[in-house]
Amino acid sequence: MAINSKLSPYQAKRDFSRTAEPGGENAVAPSEVRRYIIQKHAGTRLHYDFCLELDRVLKSWAVTKGPSIDPHDKRLSVEVEDHPLDYGDSEGTIPKGQYGGGSVQLWDRGYWLPEERDSAAALSKGELKFVVEGERLHGGWVLVRIRNRRMVEKKNNWLLIKHRDKIAREDDGGALLAADRSVASGRKMADIAAGKGRSPKPFILATRHKTSPDAIWNSDRGSAAELRAAVVTSANSSPKTIRSKAVLGNAPSRRPNPSGRRPVPKRLNRRN
């Protein structure tokens, strides 16, 4: 397994002689624009693992109550260890009593762009503004670090907040989080826990490697305008660019699409 110092905390928490969780050794498909994934994770407490592709890893936060499209809702997001990119295609069950024990569902995935050119610097300063185009989330968001806790907490706490745009709703009645179907396999959480249904379709992995549906893991400068301007349909490998009529401010609602096809913004190759 290739050594990546950014993944040391992740790897230290797992025994790869016992776990089927990826360690970062699997080939990843290239992408001109960064990807993101959200996993619905029925651990000790239900939460949502929000992961942004940046600097060859998935920067990760545990969003305790899940994302909200209401700008008034400031959702606590606990920064956790960086995850390998190939973790972004993971769906299965971690046995109770193990680190992160519980069922994991690929709840959302798509592409993101920072509002500032240097997204790593923005994170370091404690405020990352960005836009996403995914299966369930769209539009502008911001991650803000709770600065006055940084010196006393073992982990950095952040707030995930929806920007005020055409996608925002002051109260959706919980409809967003009520969605219980994987965007990668079409399975509900109960199906994943039972090891039933289809395997998840890959989104980040370079090959069509399939994870067994009964997989069990044992483990100790981009701008909003650019992302709105054009989206393309990503097929199995090399995507062909096409212009879409849908834009973030006017995006139609979508059902989860386990086919592996994803909208990809065009002309975005400035990676930090």
VEXMAR-953558 format. One record per residue: x, y, z of N, C-alpha, C, CB in turn. Coordinates in steps of 0.02 Angstrom, whole numbers, padded with zeros to 5 digits, always signed. Glycine has a CB too. Example, Ala and Ser with C-alpha at 12.3 -4.5 7.8 and 13.67 -1.06 7.14 Angstrom:
2
+00660-00284+00390+00615-00225+00390+00660-00165+00390+00565-00224+00452
+00642-00112+00354+00684-00053+00357+00645+00002+00394+00704-00030+00286
***
This chain:
272
+00042-00059+00000+00000+00000+00000+00044+00062+00000-00048+00000+00061
+00032+00109-00048+00071+00170-00052+00059+00213+00010+00053+00210-00115
+00113+00244+00033+00109+00284+00094+00086+00355+00076+00176+00285+00130
+00036+00379+00110+00012+00447+00103+00006+00474+00174-00056+00452+00063
+00049+00522+00192+00052+00545+00261-00014+00574+00284+00106+00596+00269
-00053+00601+00237-00117+00630+00255-00167+00577+00279-00147+00668+00196
-00154+00515+00260-00200+00461+00277-00177+00422+00339-00207+00413+00219
-00122+00443+00370-00096+00407+00428-00147+00398+00484-00035+00442+00455
-00184+00451+00504-00234+00442+00556-00289+00392+00536-00267+00509+00574
-00310+00396+00473-00361+00348+00448-00334+00277+00451-00381+00366+00375
-00274+00266+00427-00246+00199+00425-00231+00172+00494-00183+00199+00383
-00213+00216+00541-00196+00194+00609-00257+00166+00646-00166+00251+00648
-00316+00186+00625-00377+00163+00658-00405+00099+00629-00430+00217+00654
-00371+00071+00579-00398+00013+00545-00345-00042+00537-00424+00032+00476
-00368-00103+00544-00325-00161+00534-00343-00190+00465-00334-00215+00591
-00301-00176+00415-00318-00195+00347-00309-00270+00333-00275-00156+00299
-00286-00307+00383-00286-00380+00376-00356-00408+00393-00233-00412+00422
-00398-00365+00422-00465-00387+00443-00521-00349+00409-00472-00380+00517
-00507-00289+00383-00560-00247+00357-00560-00245+00281-00553-00177+00384
-00620-00239+00253-00628-00230+00180-00632-00157+00162-00691-00266+00156
-00625-00112+00211-00624-00041+00195-00563-00025+00152-00624+00002+00260
-00570+00020+00103-00513+00038+00061-00460+00075+00100-00536+00080+00002
-00397+00063+00081-00342+00096+00116-00309+00149+00074-00292+00045+00135
-00334+00162+00014-00305+00212-00029-00262+00184-00084-00265+00259+00011
-00263+00118-00092-00220+00086-00142-00254+00076-00210-00196+00019-00116
-00320+00085-00213-00357+00073-00275-00351+00132-00324-00431+00060-00260
-00345+00116-00388-00339+00169-00439-00403+00209-00443-00323+00137-00508
-00395+00274-00449-00451+00321-00450-00458+00352-00519-00443+00375-00396
-00519+00359-00543-00531+00389-00608-00514+00463-00606-00604+00379-00631
-00479+00489-00656-00464+00561-00657-00528+00601-00668-00413+00578-00712
-00528+00662-00642-00586+00706-00650-00562+00778-00655-00636+00698-00591
-00588+00815-00703-00568+00885-00712-00596+00929-00657-00590+00910-00779
-00646+00906-00622-00676+00944-00568-00682+00900-00507-00746+00973-00589
-00675+00929-00449-00675+00890-00388-00743+00858-00374-00654+00933-00329
-00739+00800-00342-00800+00764-00324-00815+00770-00249-00793+00690-00343
-00877+00756-00231-00895+00753-00161-00942+00694-00151-00927+00819-00137
-00944+00669-00090-00992+00616-00074-01020+00629-00004-00958+00545-00078
-01079+00605+00008-01109+00606+00075-01134+00536+00091-01168+00658+00079
-01111+00509+00146-01133+00443+00169-01180+00451+00229-01072+00399+00187
-01237+00419+00224-01282+00414+00282-01256+00357+00325-01357+00402+00260
-01239+00373+00387-01202+00326+00429-01240+00312+00494-01131+00353+00444
-01266+00253+00499-01303+00233+00560-01254+00205+00610-01358+00180+00543
-01213+00249+00639-01164+00229+00689-01196+00229+00758-01103+00275+00688
-01156+00246+00809-01184+00253+00876-01243+00301+00875-01130+00277+00927
-01235+00354+00837-01290+00400+00822-01292+00411+00747-01282+00467+00860
-01352+00416+00720-01359+00428+00648-01328+00496+00631-01433+00425+00626
-01285+00498+00581-01256+00560+00557-01240+00552+00483-01192+00578+00598
-01214+00606+00453-01199+00606+00382-01126+00625+00373-01246+00654+00342
-01087+00582+00340-01016+00596+00328-01010+00635+00263-00975+00529+00324
-00989+00698+00269-00984+00745+00213-00911+00750+00192-01013+00815+00232
-00896+00731+00130-00826+00725+00108-00815+00763+00043-00808+00650+00098
-00763+00805+00043-00744+00844-00016-00676+00822-00041-00744+00919+00001
-00671+00808-00106-00607+00790-00135-00561+00851-00137-00617+00761-00207
-00503+00845-00107-00455+00900-00105-00385+00872-00089-00476+00953-00052
-00336+00890-00129-00267+00870-00117-00259+00795-00110-00240+00904-00054
-00291+00757-00154-00284+00684-00160-00314+00645-00101-00211+00667-00165
-00356+00677-00062-00392+00643-00009-00464+00669-00007-00357+00652+00060
-00505+00638+00035-00572+00663+00049-00570+00698+00117-00625+00605+00048
-00573+00765+00116-00580+00802+00178-00649+00787+00206-00569+00880+00168
-00653+00769+00271-00714+00739+00296-00740+00772+00360-00702+00666+00309
-00805+00776+00363-00841+00802+00422-00900+00757+00437-00864+00876+00410
-00914+00747+00501-00974+00711+00522-01027+00763+00538-00960+00664+00584
-01078+00768+00495-01132+00817+00505-01185+00784+00549-01162+00841+00435
-01190+00807+00610-01229+00771+00660-01303+00763+00643-01223+00805+00726
-01333+00815+00614-01405+00811+00598-01417+00809+00523-01442+00870+00628
-01364+00803+00484-01371+00802+00412-01376+00872+00383-01431+00762+00392
-01364+00879+00317-01368+00945+00286-01440+00971+00284-01339+00942+00215
-01446+01037+00283-01512+01069+00280-01510+01123+00226-01532+01099+00348
-01565+01128+00187-01569+01180+00136-01600+01244+00164-01610+01155+00076
-01611+01246+00229-01635+01306+00263-01575+01347+00286-01682+01288+00323
-01564+01408+00259-01506+01448+00280-01504+01464+00354-01504+01511+00241
-01561+01459+00388-01563+01472+00460-01532+01414+00500-01634+01484+00483
-01530+01355+00470-01503+01296+00505-01427+01294+00498-01535+01231+00477
-01394+01300+00553-01321+01296+00553-01302+01228+00582-01288+01354+00595
-01286+01181+00538-01278+01111+00558-01207+01097+00583-01294+01065+00500
-01202+01074+00645-01137+01056+00674-01104+01002+00632-01144+01033+00747
-01041+01015+00614-01002+00968+00573-00935+00958+00606-00994+00995+00500
-00923+00898+00631-00862+00882+00667-00809+00858+00618-00875+00829+00723
-00754+00893+00615-00700+00874+00569-00669+00808+00593-00646+00929+00565
-00663+00760+00547-00633+00696+00563-00573+00685+00517-00685+00638+00554
-00542+00627+00523-00480+00615+00485-00494+00613+00410-00449+00549+00507
-00443+00633+00371-00448+00627+00298-00458+00554+00278-00384+00656+00264
-00499+00544+00227-00512+00477+00201-00482+00470+00131-00588+00462+00200
-00463+00409+00111-00437+00399+00043-00492+00410-00009-00407+00329+00035
-00473+00429-00069-00522+00442-00121-00565+00381-00137-00487+00466-00184
-00535+00321-00135-00573+00261-00152-00627+00245-00100-00527+00202-00160
-00622+00278-00042-00675+00269+00008-00741+00298-00017-00655+00302+00075
-00737+00343-00065-00797+00375-00091-00846+00330-00127-00778+00428-00136
-00826+00269-00142-00872+00220-00172-00894+00166-00123-00838+00187-00232
-00882+00177-00059-00894+00126-00009-00966+00128+00018-00845+00134+00049
-00996+00070+00020-01063+00061+00048-01067-00009+00077-01119+00073-00006
-01089-00014+00139-01091-00080+00172-01104-00073+00246-01026-00118+00160
-01080-00121+00285-01092-00122+00357-01027-00133+00395-01142-00177+00374
-01017-00091+00446-00963-00100+00494-00993-00131+00556-00926-00031+00509
-00969-00189+00579-01001-00222+00636-01001-00179+00699-00965-00286+00651
-01053-00186+00738-01058-00150+00801-00998-00168+00845-01125-00167+00837
-00973-00119+00881-00915-00129+00923-00850-00112+00889-00912-00200+00946
-00851-00107+00821-00792-00087+00784-00793-00011+00774-00789-00123+00715
-00737+00018+00754-00733+00090+00743-00783+00110+00689-00661+00110+00723
-00829+00155+00706-00880+00177+00657-00933+00125+00643-00847+00197+00594
-00945+00080+00690-00992+00025+00679-01061+00048+00657-00997-00017+00740
-01089+00014+00607-01156+00030+00582-01158+00027+00506-01177+00099+00605
-01218+00033+00479-01227+00030+00406-01211+00098+00374-01298+00009+00388
-01183+00095+00314-01162+00156+00278-01194+00155+00209-01084+00160+00273
-01230+00209+00194-01264+00216+00129-01236+00276+00092-01341+00224+00140
-01224+00267+00027-01203+00324-00015-01265+00366-00030-01169+00300-00081
-01275+00417+00011-01336+00457+00010-01336+00511-00043-01347+00488+00078
-01277+00537-00060-01272+00588-00112-01201+00589-00140-01291+00659-00085
-01193+00611-00202-01128+00619-00231-01134+00663-00293-01095+00551-00248
-01078+00696-00310-01078+00741-00366-01013+00780-00368-01138+00789-00362
-01017+00843-00388-00958+00884-00399-00963+00950-00361-00948+00897-00473
-00904+00978-00344-00904+01041-00307-00850+01088-00332-00895+01028-00232
-00861+01152-00319-00812+01204-00337-00807+01254-00281-00832+01239-00403
-00745+01275-00264-00736+01327-00213-00750+01396-00243-00665+01324-00184
-00772+01442-00202-00781+01511-00224-00714+01547-00229-00828+01549-00176
-00665+01525-00190-00598+01555-00191-00550+01508-00228-00573+01569-00120
-00497+01538-00255-00450+01497-00294-00414+01446-00251-00399+01542-00329
-00392+01466-00192-00354+01422-00148-00399+01394-00093-00293+01459-00117
-00428+01337-00106-00476+01308-00059-00441+01282+00004-00514+01251-00091
-00378+01259-00002-00341+01236+00057-00328+01295+00104-00274+01203+00036
-00312+01353+00076-00301+01412+00117-00366+01434+00150-00271+01469+00075
-00421+01429+00113-00486+01447+00141-00503+01403+00201-00541+01442+00087
-00489+01339+00194-00502+01293+00251-00458+01311+00310-00489+01220+00229
-00396+01327+00296-00350+01345+00350-00374+01407+00387-00279+01357+00321
-00403+01454+00350-00430+01515+00381-00496+01502+00418-00440+01568+00327
-00528+01447+00402-00589+01429+00438-00653+01447+00404-00588+01461+00504
-00651+01462+00339-00714+01476+00302-00705+01455+00230-00732+01551+00307
-00744+01404+00210-00741+01379+00141-00810+01388+00109-00719+01305+00139
-00813+01432+00059-00875+01442+00021-00870+01402-00043-00888+01518+00006
-00923+01367-00060-00921+01324-00118-00991+01311-00146-00887+01257-00100
-00993+01284-00206-01057+01263-00236-01052+01190-00254-01073+01306-00299
-01109+01156-00254-01111+01086-00271-01165+01073-00323-01124+01043-00208
-01155+01020-00362-01206+00994-00407-01206+00919-00398-01194+01015-00482
-01255+00894-00362-01257+00823-00347-01325+00793-00360-01238+00810-00276
-01336+00733-00336-01400+00700-00344-01454+00732-00299-01394+00626-00328
-01433+00754-00240-01481+00782-00192-01465+00854-00173-01483+00739-00130
-01402+00871-00167-01383+00939-00148-01365+00980-00210-01325+00938-00098
-01383+01045-00206-01367+01091-00260-01353+01160-00230-01426+01095-00312
-01321+01202-00270-01313+01272-00251-01256+01287-00204-01375+01295-00221
-01260+01346-00172-01206+01371-00131-01209+01350-00059-01203+01443-00136
-01150+01339-00029-01143+01318+00041-01082+01351+00071-01139+01240+00048
-01076+01348+00136-01016+01372+00169-01002+01328+00230-01022+01446+00190
-00939+01312+00241-00915+01280+00302-00877+01331+00342-00870+01217+00286
-00899+01342+00404-00868+01392+00447-00844+01359+00511-00918+01450+00464
-00780+01367+00526-00753+01337+00587-00774+01379+00648-00676+01332+00584
-00793+01343+00702-00810+01376+00765-00744+01392+00799-00857+01332+00810
-00719+01451+00790-00652+01469+00809-00639+01465+00884-00637+01539+00786
-00688+01485+00925-00674+01488+00997-00669+01420+01030-00728+01528+01031
-00679+01367+00992-00671+01300+01020-00608+01265+00997-00731+01258+01002
-00572+01297+00952-00516+01263+00921-00462+01242+00971-00486+01307+00868
-00450+01283+01022-00396+01270+01068-00414+01221+01124-00372+01334+01099
-00480+01209+01134-00500+01166+01189-00529+01100+01167-00551+01202+01232
-00549+01095+01103-00578+01033+01078-00524+00991+01045-00635+01048+01029
-00531+00925+01052-00484+00880+01018-00495+00881+00943-00490+00808+01045
-00558+00894+00922-00574+00897+00851-00601+00966+00835-00625+00841+00832
-00589+00989+00774-00615+01053+00753-00689+01046+00736-00577+01079+00692
-00729+01090+00764-00800+01092+00749-00815+01147+00698-00842+01102+00813
-00858+01131+00651-00877+01177+00598-00953+01182+00596-00849+01155+00530
-00977+01231+00557-01048+01236+00542-01057+01231+00467-01078+01304+00570
-01103+01189+00445-01120+01184+00374-01185+01223+00363-01128+01108+00351
-01181+01274+00319-01237+01320+00311-01254+01328+00236-01221+01389+00342
-01318+01326+00221-01340+01336+00151-01342+01410+00135-01411+01305+00140
-01315+01428+00077-01320+01497+00054-01392+01512+00032-01270+01510-00003
-01409+01576+00034-01475+01597+00010-01473+01600-00066-01496+01666+00041
-01507+01553-00098-01512+01552-00171-01579+01520-00190-01452+01513-00203
-01588+01506-00253-01653+01480-00276-01666+01409-00252-01656+01481-00351
-01614+01375-00228-01623+01307-00203-01644+01307-00129-01557+01267-00212
-01624+01360-00094-01637+01364-00022-01712+01364-00007-01604+01426+00008
-01730+01332+00048-01798+01332+00074-01795+01342+00149-01836+01266+00056
-01837+01386+00174-01834+01400+00246-01859+01342+00287-01875+01462+00262
-01902+01301+00260-01925+01242+00296-01952+01191+00246-01980+01260+00348
-01914+01137+00236-01936+01086+00188-01973+01030+00222-01877+01059+00150
-01987+01039+00287-02025+00988+00323-01987+00923+00333-02088+00974+00288
-01921+00926+00325-01881+00865+00333-01880+00820+00272-01906+00826+00390
-01906+00846+00215-01911+00804+00155-01843+00782+00129-01948+00842+00100
-01793+00827+00133-01727+00809+00106-01698+00749+00142-01680+00868+00113
-01698+00750+00208-01667+00695+00245-01711+00634+00250-01650+00719+00315
-01775+00641+00231-01820+00584+00231-01802+00535+00175-01893+00607+00224
-01765+00559+00126-01745+00515+00070-01701+00459+00095-01708+00556+00015
-01722+00398+00085-01684+00339+00109-01674+00290+00052-01721+00305+00168
-01632+00311+00005-01615+00267-00051-01546+00286-00076-01668+00270-00107
-01503+00237-00082-01435+00250-00105-01433+00276-00176-01394+00186-00099
-01392+00327-00188-01383+00352-00255-01338+00306-00296-01353+00423-00253
-01306+00259-00264-01259+00213-00298-01289+00145-00311-01196+00206-00257
-01335+00122-00269-01362+00055-00277-01439+00054-00276-01336+00010-00222
-01470+00109-00256-01543+00110-00250-01569+00077-00187-01573+00078-00310
-01524+00057-00142-01546+00019-00083-01564+00065-00025-01491-00029-00062
-01610+00042+00016-01626+00075+00078-01577+00052+00132-01699+00061+00100
-01575+00089+00187-01529+00071+00242-01542+00000+00267-01536+00121+00300
-01605-00019+00271-01621-00086+00295-01594-00140+00248-01697-00094+00302
-01595-00126+00182-01568-00173+00133-01493-00181+00142-01584-00150+00062
-01459-00125+00154-01387-00126+00164-01369-00166+00226-01358-00055+00168
-01406-00153+00280-01394-00189+00343-01404-00264+00335-01439-00162+00398
-01452-00282+00292-01467-00352+00280-01424-00384+00226-01540-00360+00262
-01383-00343+00193-01340-00369+00139-01379-00388+00077-01303-00429+00163
-01435-00353+00064-01477-00369+00007-01471-00316-00047-01550-00376+00028
-01492-00334-00108-01495-00285-00162-01433-00284-00205-01507-00218-00135
-01428-00231-00245-01373-00225-00293-01311-00195-00262-01396-00182-00351
-01254-00209-00293-01192-00177-00273-01191-00105-00295-01131-00215-00302
-01156-00061-00259-01153+00009-00280-01114+00019-00344-01122+00052-00225
-01138+00063-00387-01103+00080-00449-01045+00127-00433-01151+00112-00500
-00986+00116-00462-00929+00158-00447-00937+00228-00475-00865+00127-00475
-00909+00275-00440-00910+00346-00458-00839+00375-00459-00954+00386-00410
-00798+00351-00413-00729+00377-00406-00677+00327-00430-00716+00396-00334
-00689+00263-00420-00641+00212-00440-00631+00210-00515-00663+00143-00415
-00570+00194-00537-00554+00193-00608-00582+00132-00643-00479+00195-00617
-00593+00078-00606-00618+00016-00636-00690+00004-00615-00574-00043-00616
-00721-00044-00646-00789-00062-00630-00792-00113-00574-00825-00089-00692
-00742-00108-00529-00741-00152-00471-00805-00145-00432-00680-00136-00426
-00834-00201-00413-00897-00199-00376-00887-00222-00304-00949-00243-00410
-00919-00186-00259-00920-00205-00189-00979-00252-00179-00924-00144-00143
-00969-00308-00145-01023-00354-00132-01078-00319-00093-00998-00415-00094
-01143-00333-00109-01197-00300-00073-01199-00319+00001-01263-00318-00104
-01166-00374+00020-01165-00392+00091-01096-00378+00121-01182-00467+00099
-01062-00327+00093-00995-00309+00117-00997-00290+00191-00966-00251+00076
-00950-00318+00229-00943-00302+00300-00872-00279+00312-00962-00363+00345
-00865-00223+00345-00800-00194+00359-00785-00204+00433-00797-00119+00340
-00730-00237+00446-00706-00243+00515-00648-00195+00523-00685-00316+00532
-00648-00154+00576-00596-00104+00583-00584-00086+00655-00612-00043+00544
-00522-00089+00681-00511-00069+00749-00526+00010+00739-00431-00089+00779
-00495+01410-00400-00540+01467-00391-00596+01450-00434-00508+01537-00410
-00627+01427-00437-00692+01409-00464-00746+01456-00437-00709+01336-00448
-00801+01464-00472-00854+01508-00449-00921+01475-00458-00851+01574-00486
-00971+01502-00424-01039+01476-00431-01063+01486-00502-01086+01510-00382
-01043+01541-00533-01065+01555-00601-01040+01501-00649-01041+01623-00624
-00978+01479-00640-00950+01427-00683-00988+01362-00676-00877+01416-00668
-01004+01344-00614-01038+01281-00603-01109+01284-00631-01040+01264-00529
-01140+01342-00628-01207+01349-00656-01206+01349-00732-01240+01412-00630
-01151+01371-00761-01148+01384-00832-01158+01322-00875-01082+01415-00849
-01129+01266-00854-01133+01206-00896-01125+01143-00855-01081+01208-00950
-01164+01093-00872-01155+01027-00844-01153+00977-00900-01212+01010-00793
-01119+00922-00889-01116+00869-00939-01136+00804-00908-01045+00864-00969
-01150+00756-00950-01166+00690-00925-01104+00646-00928-01223+00659-00966
-01086+00617-00870-01028+00574-00865-01050+00502-00876-00992+00583-00798
-01022+00470-00926-01038+00400-00938-00989+00355-00902-01038+00384-01014
-00975+00296-00928-00935+00248-00891-00863+00270-00881-00936+00182-00926
-00833+00301-00933-00763+00320-00924-00751+00391-00948-00717+00272-00963
-00733+00400-01012-00719+00467-01037-00784+00502-01054-00673+00465-01098
-00803+00554-01015-00866+00586-01027-00864+00629-01089-00886+00628-00967
-00921+00630-01127-00928+00674-01184-00965+00736-01160-00966+00639-01242
-00938+00794-01176-00966+00856-01150-01028+00875-01190-00914+00913-01153
-01082+00890-01154-01143+00914-01185-01169+00971-01143-01196+00858-01192
-01208+01015-01172-01237+01071-01136-01304+01050-01108-01245+01133-01182
-01316+01066-01044-01379+01049-01012-01421+01111-01003-01366+01014-00945
-01487+01104-01007-01533+01159-00996-01540+01173-00922-01600+01145-01026
-01524+01125-00880-01533+01134-00808-01475+01173-00780-01538+01066-00773
-01490+01222-00736-01440+01258-00700-01456+01254-00626-01435+01331-00723
-01406+01269-00585-01416+01260-00514-01475+01300-00487-01355+01280-00477
-01483+01361-00511-01537+01401-00485-01605+01379-00509-01527+01471-00504
-01609+01331-00555-01671+01310-00584-01674+01235-00592-01681+01344-00652
-01633+01200-00553-01624+01128-00563-01687+01090-00544-01565+01102-00522
-01709+01043-00587-01766+01002-00570-01748+00951-00517-01794+00967-00632
-01797+00928-00482-01784+00876-00431-01766+00812-00467-01846+00866-00385
-01722+00773-00435-01699+00711-00465-01710+00653-00418-01625+00716-00483
-01721+00596-00447-01719+00535-00408-01647+00510-00405-01766+00480-00438
-01629+00472-00354-01562+00443-00353-01549+00405-00417-01553+00397-00293
-01489+00411-00444-01472+00381-00508-01416+00331-00500-01452+00435-00559
-01432+00268-00487-01380+00218-00475-01346+00194-00539-01409+00160-00440
-01361+00225-00596-01331+00202-00659-01258+00221-00665-01369+00231-00717
-01235+00266-00621-01165+00287-00625-01156+00350-00666-01124+00233-00654
-01209+00375-00699-01204+00437-00738-01214+00497-00693-01254+00437-00796
-01171+00546-00699-01172+00603-00655-01163+00668-00695-01117+00597-00603
-01196+00723-00674-01183+00787-00706-01115+00814-00687-01237+00838-00688
-01075+00833-00737-01008+00857-00724-01000+00927-00752-00955+00810-00756
-00981+00976-00711-00968+01043-00737-00912+01043-00788-00953+01091-00681
-00915+01090-00835-00868+01094-00891-00814+01146-00878-00905+01109-00955
-00757+01139-00911-00704+01189-00912-00671+01201-00845-00730+01253-00938
-00675+01156-00799-00650+01169-00732-00591+01123-00718-00705+01160-00679
-00531+01149-00724-00472+01109-00714-00423+01141-00666-00438+01095-00780
-00445+01192-00628-00401+01224-00580-00406+01188-00514-00418+01299-00571
-00361+01142-00503-00362+01100-00443-00308+01124-00396-00353+01026-00461
-00326+01132-00331-00277+01154-00280-00256+01096-00237-00307+01210-00237
***
